[in-house]
Amino acid sequence: MSKLQVKNVLVLGAGKVGSTVADMIAEYHRIPVTLADQRAGKPADDPLVRQITLNVEDDAALASELASHTVVINALPFFLAARVATQAARLGVHYFDLTEDVAATHAIRQLSSEATSVLMPQSGLAPGVIGMLGGHLAGHFDELYDLRLRVGALTRNATNSLRYNFTWSIDGVINEYCNPCDAIVNGQIVSVQALEGHETFTLDAEAFEAFNTSGGLGTLCETLRGKVRNLDYKTIRYPGHRDAMNFLLHDLRLIERRDLLRQVLEHAVPHSREDVVIVFASASGLRDGRFEQETRVGRVFGSRLRGKDRTAIELTTAAGVVGVFELLLQGQLPRSGFVGQEQVPLEAFLSTRVGHYYQGLGVTASSPSHQEPAEA
């Protein structure tokens, strides 16, 4: 497939992740970026990143800006994903986003049958690269029994009772902790509850826990239906976090009052830029007639990009979408319709200019020491 010529890119949302996406495109591709947000940003003398004020809920203003760009990367909150994707599809603009929201992804997929451009939601870390990793491992077995995917964006110095500081969106955390989660159990796609499926494990002599959260698998369950016995995705946290959140959500019933939950968390739980991202995947099944297991594990820390300090979650999330954007440029993605993350070969992604942020996922790693799952 021929390469795609892109003159400019529109990035919606000038928060920490959106600005990292813009800088990553500028740094690695030297393509002009329009960084749009509803709040006016500080004027910057940057020949590649131009900041503008845009209210995406103004349909005319959004359509006007989209029409002057070839590609849009949506780094706005999940509840705006379907609105932006609908306009992008109508105008033939290639669309990527970072949402973990299952309903938004279903809505975007419904647009794809008549779309003349790519519609690729869930292009960050989880969902996103973790789906590529899962699809990669699944292809290594003649008969796949179990596929376990685990991701954690953790503060490196958790001192409060939640054993957690916010390293990314409060709205995103609430969404994934409150909504049902997809999984495959005994070959059947099922819905399981967030915060359940609690387990503990050690990795490099450090203790962690993991539990179900929503959205991390993207479309992987549908893709692997009939090809795997058991598939699940869980978020990694430090021990004790899950019990504290379960108390807030269920014992205090704040799951029924998410606006109040957001206020409580925003007031009581600090944000931190001292973070680490842990990615772990394990697959087991039959290979050449023998029962085998294969694992991948990676840790990512923050670093500098275009003269600015970036956190691990900013870099890994941005690299997920910038990597698939590069594959679109190279002609390695379809030119139209819905594209799921697991359709992207992991090797192709890791070979992009930003693939180095996921160093370690391309090699086999030792399996962590698991304990028996605890009762949820």
ABEGO torsion letter per residue (X at the ends): XBBBBBABBBBBEABAAAAAAAAAAAAAAGBBBBBBBABBBBBBBBAABBBBBBBAABAAAAAAAAAABABBBBABBAAAAAAAAAAAAAAGBBBBBABABAAAAAAAAAAAAABABBBBBGABAOBEAAAAAAAAAAAABABBABBBBBBBBBBABBABAAGBBBABBAAAAAAAAABBBBBBBGGBBBBBBBGBGBBBBBBGGBBBBBBBBBGAAEAAAAAABGABABBBBBBBBBBGAAAAAAAAAAAAGAAABAAAAAAAAAAABBBBABBBBBBBBBBBEBBGGBBBBBBBBBBBBBBBBGGBBBBAAAAAAAAAAAAAAAAAAAGABBABEBBBAAABBAAAAAABAAAAAABGAABBBBBBBBBBBBBX
